[in-house]
Amino acid sequence: MSGTTGESGEPILPEVLVLGAPHSIMVKWSGKEYNIEDTSCLKTILDLKERIKEMTGVHVDRQKLLNLTYRGKQAADAVLLSSLCLKSGYKIMMMGSLEKDLQNIDIPPEDRPEVKNDFDVLDDEEVEPTESREVYLAKIAQRVREYNLNVLNPSRPDKKLLVLDIDYTIFDNGTPASSGEELMRPGLHEFLTAAYEHYDIAIWSATSMKWIVEKMRVLKVSTNPNYKIAFYLDYLAMITIHTQKYGVIQVKPLAVIWGKIPQYSSKNTIMFDDLRRNFLMNPQSGLRIRPFKDCHINRANDKELSRLGKYLEQIAGMEDFTSLDHKRWEQYLRNLHRHRSRRNKDNSSSHSSSSKSS
Ligand code: MG
């Protein structure tokens, strides 16, 4: 036989004509073994990966088949399985993460100026990254190694960490105004003063450092005598993630901070941002603040920082934030309020009955 095309006309490697595909393959992943009984219908590595996806749930793009090489390199998706000369029962070692396991990691973006695109992911939307967990961890590790944190004041022992976004979180970035005060979210200085008692405060914005410094100056945050900002992070500390639905997006992975300053972790960090996608790698540590826009209209009624300050104070005594669901912060405040009113009522009624009996 001298043909180099298959029945359907597509080119095939000559090896396929002499080497049959193995009858069965074992895939070892995450401490378990998956046996693929009949491999005769699997033509390429991609077919094999699809089958592995059916069995393990690990997305094709995220599978790394460690000992599957072709001509000295990792076998590409288009390589014919039969060309690898695998023995029946061959054991493939796989690395790769499930979507749900990716939720606790973080990443930063490549060079780029201020992001204007403000789409957000929905409340309970699953955003599926297409790269492997290892890729994100590597990006984070690189930021931890190479990113230069702009430290303004030393971290204080036993303090928790509050990470604040700027645009639309504490500052209306989209409205013309004649002074920083007009653009400032109401109650900002009071909020920061109260938070500072229990929290070190960091600012993280998806823009360049020069704009962060300028905005903090204009808002008079950097010079306020009642609190001190611990450090600033700009867009260079962010990482890119690739997602099925949104393509490439940039996020703020808290693991960059945790890697740089070990006193902070998921147990004592909370992040406020008006875009949920920014804390995609740390959904549990993020709280989506209502965006502050149209400052001239909304300034009079915006109570967000005042209320969130109460929430921060309430949780400040907790050893571990990972049990909290920040999506329910308002409900938590309401319950607390109800509980207090009931207790006050009980106290006053027991007081009046005891004064009657005396
Ligand atoms: Mg923002």
Residues whose N, C-alpha, C, O or C-beta is under 5 A from the ligand:
A	BS01	MG	D165 I166 D167 Y168 T169 D274
